[in-house]
Amino acid sequence: MLTKGTEYAIRALVYIQLQSWKDKRPGIVEIAKEIEAPEQYCAKILQTLARHKLVKSMKGRGGGFFFDEANEEITPYDVIHVMEGDDIFNKCGFGLKNCNNDNPCPVHNKYVKVRDAFYDIVVSETIQSLSEKIINGKAVLKRLTV
């Protein structure tokens, strides 16, 4: 459902939050490695997030990415909105332009339920709540290797 860039953006913010709680400011190389993203792509994503004030950055020694107190309640919705807009919450699951309740596509009734449930998740969770799940051992940020 989400673009790869949005997935990386959410994972990057979760990783930055985990590090912020340890009073650390991770850099692009570290973040890219930990979220399993290409370094240059990760840099562009973080630049976009910083430009939209979802994360702060600082250059030089002791620099890196971090959150300030004003960014306590960032939701995955905020990230999705910045990375790809709101179309994902309105578009047709079948790809039709004029799909709606009066003119439904073949998957409309089922897809609307999934789309709405996804919306509920991304507006009710926060980057902090997702990070807490990782700290509490209820979730992981990296794929498990066998």
C-alpha positions in Angstrom: 0.0 0.0 0.0 2.8 2.4 0.9 5.7 3.4 -1.4 9.1 2.1 -0.4 10.2 5.7 0.4 7.3 6.1 2.9 8.2 2.8 4.5 11.8 3.9 4.9 10.7 7.3 6.2 8.6 5.7 9.0 11.3 3.2 9.9 13.9 6.0 9.9 11.8 8.1 12.3 11.3 5.1 14.6 15.0 4.4 14.6 15.8 8.1 15.3 13.3 8.1 18.2 14.9 5.0 19.7 18.3 6.7 19.5 16.9 10.0 20.8 15.7 8.3 23.9 19.4 7.3 24.4 20.5 10.9 23.9 22.1 10.0 20.5 21.9 11.6 17.1 22.3 9.0 14.4 23.7 10.0 11.0 22.6 8.9 7.6 25.0 6.0 7.3 23.9 4.5 10.6 20.2 5.1 9.9 20.4 3.6 6.4 22.1 0.5 7.7 19.7 0.0 10.6 16.5 0.4 8.5 18.0 -1.6 5.6 17.7 1.2 3.1 20.1 2.5 0.3 22.2 5.3 1.8 21.6 7.9 -0.9 17.8 7.2 -0.9 17.8 7.4 2.8 19.6 10.8 2.7 16.9 12.2 0.3 14.1 10.9 2.5 15.6 12.4 5.6 16.1 15.7 3.8 12.4 15.7 2.9 11.4 14.9 6.5 13.7 17.7 7.9 12.4 20.2 5.3 8.8 19.4 6.5 10.0 19.7 10.1 9.2 16.1 11.1 12.8 15.7 12.3 15.6 18.0 13.1 19.2 17.7 11.8 22.5 19.1 12.9 25.7 19.1 11.0 29.2 18.6 12.3 30.6 16.9 15.3 27.8 15.6 17.6 25.4 16.2 14.8 22.9 13.9 13.2 19.1 13.5 13.3 16.9 14.0 16.3 13.6 15.2 17.6 12.9 18.4 19.5 10.1 18.7 22.1 7.6 20.1 19.6 7.6 16.9 17.6 6.3 14.6 20.3 3.2 13.4 18.5 4.2 12.6 14.9 1.9 10.0 13.4 2.5 7.7 10.5 -0.2 9.7 8.8 2.0 12.8 9.0 4.8 11.0 7.3 2.5 9.5 4.6 1.1 13.0 4.0 4.5 14.4 3.4 5.9 11.5 1.4 3.0 10.7 -0.9 0.0 12.9 -0.1 -3.5 11.8 0.9 -4.5 10.0 -2.3 -3.8 6.6 -0.7 -6.8 7.2 1.6 -9.1 8.1 -1.2 -8.1 6.2 -4.3 -9.7 3.1 -5.7 -8.2 -0.3 -4.9 -8.9 -1.3 -8.5 -7.3 1.9 -10.0 -10.4 3.5 -11.4 -10.7 7.3 -11.4 -14.4 7.6 -10.8 -14.9 4.8 -8.2 -17.3 5.7 -5.3 -20.3 4.3 -3.4 -22.6 5.2 -6.3 -20.3 3.9 -9.0 -18.3 1.1 -7.3 -15.4 -1.0 -8.8 -15.5 -4.8 -8.3 -13.5 -4.6 -5.1 -14.9 -1.3 -3.7 -16.9 -2.5 -0.8 -14.2 -4.7 0.6 -11.4 -2.3 -0.2 -13.0 0.7 1.5 -13.1 -1.3 4.8 -9.4 -2.1 4.5 -8.4 1.5 3.5 -10.5 3.0 6.3 -9.0 0.5 8.9 -5.5 1.5 7.6 -6.3 5.1 8.0 -7.4 4.5 11.6 -4.1 2.8 12.4 -1.9 5.6 10.9 -3.8 8.4 12.7 -4.0 6.6 16.1 -0.4 5.4 16.4 2.6 7.7 16.8 6.3 7.3 16.0 6.8 7.1 19.8 4.1 4.4 20.3 5.7 2.4 17.5 9.1 2.8 19.1 7.8 1.8 22.5 6.6 -1.5 21.0 10.2 -2.2 19.8 11.7 -1.3 23.3 9.1 -3.6 24.9 10.0 -6.5 22.6 6.5 -6.5 21.0 7.9 -5.5 17.5 11.1 -5.4 15.5 12.6 -2.8 13.2 14.9 -5.1 11.2 14.1 -8.3 9.4 15.1 -11.4 11.2 17.9 -13.2 9.6 18.0 -17.0 9.5 
